[in-house]
């Protein structure tokens, strides 16, 4: 079996050497090359074709975030693991990295006296991550941030004929993965404070990051945004994000609808799963569901969208040109399950238009 080739990008010589030694110590990994900054790394990408990139955050000339943004333009599917010697998990920089399409963010342990010691301490995290994203672990073990493509045989058949709607939009459900944080920011910040229905979101992220994402969105949006907590009642103009590591589902109790979370088995190799959320909103709201599938790798959301359309709800997907990875929306579009395919900047106006339909315009401000 061919070894997984790793490109190491770090401005510190000691860190590069320590990471290279760690990789070489593993029988199924090899160093494809090293680079002291982003510019050199981008040049080596074209010549060395690594399977995984280890990318430092703080570098001179072209730092890790700038490098990641440039890399995603030319290599949208290449796994990138951000590695930081200086920042802890959950900082704004970590969230920025995931928003730009990083597959994982590993912070080296605090208290390490030097880069070599820090790398040794994080070996148990780093080596499995490289193997996971490099394709040497079973499909079920892969991170939800880089879902494998769904086999063609799993693509749902196109829905025949237009869906018949029996009422106005009652809830907006959103699914996203790679590139999703930036897409959610643009979309949700464009919605008015008077938005008349609740919004529920699955963004593939590790546990701590969903809370930081919710806090960031809350600071940039007119709507109220928070990480979902069991027992909360859905309300108009509020946005809830599924917590990392937990499925988000809705439950109706009389005239009210409440949030619940669980740790049921992974679906599509991830938890939270878009399919789980979409099935849940269909059970509660039927034809009143407006589902949005944004940028992301893999096929999560495909089956959920089939449920939405069969119930008479509507599905909008982000177009390929504005997606960081046209995986999730692409599968839905190719299956014929979408009502519209739109560039990201057009989705919020269309959501407002669809939600306004059947309501007084004054309710949207």
N, C-alpha and C positions, 0 to 999 in steps of 0.2 A: 504494500500500500504506500502511495506517495505521501511524503511527509507534508504537514501543514506549514506553509511558508509565511513567516511573520516579518513585517517591516516595523522597526523600532524607531520612533521619532521622539527625541528628547535632547535638549540643549546641553545637558550635563554629561560629560564623558563617563564619569563614574556610574551614573544611572544607566547609560546605554550599555556599558560593559556588564553591569550586574544583571540587567534584563536579558542580555545575550547569553550569559552563562546559564541563567535559569532555563531559558528555552532550549539551549543545547543539551542540557542535562536530561531532557525528556526525549524518549526514543522516537516519538512520532511528530516532533516539531523541529523546525530548523529556521535559522535567521536568514531571511531573504535579503536583508540589507539594513542599514542604519542611516539616520539623517539627523543633523543638529537643529534643523528648523523646518518650517512648513514648505518653504520654497524648494529646498533640496528634496524633501519628501515627495512633493508633487511630481518632480522630474523623475525620481526613482520609481514611482508608481507606473509610469509609462514603460519603463525598461525592465522592471523586475517582476511585475504581476504577482504581488503577494496575495495570500488567501485571507489574511487578517492584518490590520494595522493597529499597533499600540501607539497612542498619540498623547503626548504630554500636553498639559494645559498652558503652563506659563513658559513661553519661549520668546526670545528676541526676534526682531525683524518680522516674523509672521507667526503669531501664536496659535495655540491649538484650535480655538474656535474659528479663526479666520481660515486655517487650513481645512478644517472639517467642512465649512461652507463651500470652499472651492472644490474639495474632493467629491462632495455629493453631486456637484454639477456634472462631473465626468464619470463617477463610479457610484451610482445610486445604490447598488446592491452589495458593495464591498463592506464586510463587517469592520467596524471601528470601535475599539475599546479605549475610552479615555482613561488615562492614568495620571493621578496627581500626587506629587510629593508634598504639596503645600496646603491643600484645601480638604475640608471634611465633607462627608456625604451630606447632601441636602442643601448646599449653598446655591445662590442664584447662578453661579457659573455652571454647576452640574446640570441645572435645569436648562440653561441655555444650550449646553452640549446635547442633551436629549432632544430639545426642540429642533436642533439643526440636523438631527438624524443619527446621533451616536447610538450604538447598540447597547452599550454598558458604560458605567462610570465607576471606576474603582479608586478609592482614596487610600493611599498608603498609610499604614498605621501611625498614629501620633506617638511621639515619644521615641521614635527610632533615632539613633544618633547620627546616621548617615544614610545615603541612598542605598548602599549595598545591604545594610542591615534591614532597611525598610522593605526592600524587594524580597529578601529572604522570609520576612514575616508574612508577606502577602502571597507567597507561592501557592498556598492552598486555595486561594481565590482566583489567582491569575491563570494558572495552568488549565483548570477546568473550563474557565471562560473562553480561553483561546480554542480549546478543543470543541467546545460547544458551538461557537460561531464558525469555526473552521470546518464543521461538518463531520466530526469524528464521533459524535454521540447520536443515539437514536432520536428520531423526530420528536418524540414526546418530551425529551429532555431539553429541547431548545427553548430559549427565552422568548417570551411573548413580544419582545421588542424586535425580533427578527423572525417572524413566522415563516416556515417553509411554504412554498406555493402549493395550493391545493391541486391534487391530480385532476386531469381533465374530466375523468369519469365522475368526479364529485360535483361538477358544475350543475346547478339546477337548471331544468328546462325553462325556456322563456314562458312568461305568462301570456296566454292568448287573449287578445282583446283588451280594451281599456278597463281599468278597475272601476267599479261602481262605488261611489262614496255615498254614505247615508247621513253624513253630518259634518260639521266643521272640525278643523284640527283641534284636538284636545290636549295633545302632548307632542313635544319634539324629542326624539331619541337620536343620539349621535354616537357613531363609532369611529375611532381613529387609532393610528399606531405611529409608525415612523414618520416624523415631520408633523405629527398632530398638534403638539403644543403651540407651534407658531400658527397653524391653521385655525385652531380654536380661538386664539387671541384675536386674530383678524375678524373671524366670524362673530364671536360673541360680543366684541366691543362695538360692533356695528348695529346691534339690536337695541331698541329703545327701552328705557326704564319701565315703560307702561306695557311691555310685552305681556299678552293676556293668558299665556299658558305656561306650564312648567316645562323645564328642559332637563333631561337626564343624559349622562355622558359616560361612555367607556373609553378611556384612553389607556392603551397598553403601557404600563409603567410599573416599576417596583414600588413597594408600599410607601416608603417615605416621600417619594417624589410626587405622588398624587396630591398629598397635602400641600406641598410647596407650590405645585401648579395651581391648585384651587386658590391659594392665597394671592398668587400673582395675578390670576384672572380677576379676582375680586377687586384688586387695586386698579385694574385697567378697564373695567366694564361698568355700565350703568346698572346692570342686573346684579342681584345678590348671587354670589357663587360660594359654594362650600363643598367639602368632602362629605359624601353621604354617610349618615349615621342611622342605624336601625331605629325605627320608631318615629322618624321625622315624617310630618305630613306634607304631601306635595302642595305647592301653592304657586299661583301665577307669578311670573316674573322672577322665579328663582331657578338657579342652575345647580345640579348636584353631580359630582364626579364620583364614579365608583372607586372605592379605596383599592390601592394596589394589593394584590393577593386575595381579593374577595370578589365574588360575583355580586352584582347588584340586581335585585328584582323588586317588583312593585306588588303590593297586595291591597285589594279593595276591602274596606270594612264599612258597609253601609254606603253612605254618600261620599265618603272620604277615601283617599288613597295614601298609603304609607310606604316608606322605604324599608326594605330589609336587605341584609347581606348574608352571605354564607360562604363556606369553603368547600363546596361540592367539587367533584373531580374537574380537572381542566377540560376545557372544550377548545378545539383547534390549538392545542398546546398552550393555552393561556387561561389565566384567571386574574382579573375579570375578563369575561368573554362578551363580545358584542352580540353574538347569537343568543346567549342567555338573556341579556337585557331586552333585545328586540322581541323575543317570544313572550317575555313577561308583559311588556307594554301592550302587545296585541291582545293578550288574555284580559287585560284590564280595560283597554280603550277601544279595541276592535278597529273599525274603519277610521277612527279619529287619530290614528298615528301618522305622523310625518317623520320618516326616518332619513337621516343624513349619513352617508358613508364618505369619510374624508381620507386623505392620504394615509397609506400604510401598507406594509408587506404582508402577504398571506391572504387567506380566504375567509377570515373571521368576519361574520356579518352576512355572508352569502345566504345561508339557510334562514337566518332571521329576516332578511329582506323578502325571501319567498313567502314567509308567514305574513308579513306586512301586506304584500300585494294580494295574497289570497283572501285576506280579511277586508280588502277594499281600501287600505291605506295607501300612502304615497311614499316614493323613494326618490331622493335626489342624491347624485354622486358627483364628487369632485372630478374635474376632467384631468386628463393625463398631463397636459402642458403645465398645470399649476401644482401637481402633486410631486412631493419628494420621491415617493415610490407609488406607482399606479398599480398596486396589488389588490388591496381590498376593494376600492371602487371599480377597478378593472374587471374583477371577477363578477361583480354584480352587473356591470354594464354588458359584458359579453353574454351573460345569462339572460339578458333581456328583462331584468327585474326592475329597472329604473324607469321613472317617469321623465326625468330630465338629467342631462349631464352638463354641468356648468363649471366655469372657472371659479376659483375660490372667491374672488371679489364680487361675483354675482349671486352667491348663495344667500347671503343675509337679506338682500332686497327681495329675493324670491320667497324666502321663508316668511318675511313680513307680509308679502302679498297673499300668500296662501293662507296664513293665519287670519288675515283681515277678512278674507272671503267669508261671507255669511255673518260678519260682525259689523257693528257701527264703526266707521273710520275713527271716530273720536276716542275709541278705547285704546288706540295705539299712539295717541299723542300727535 
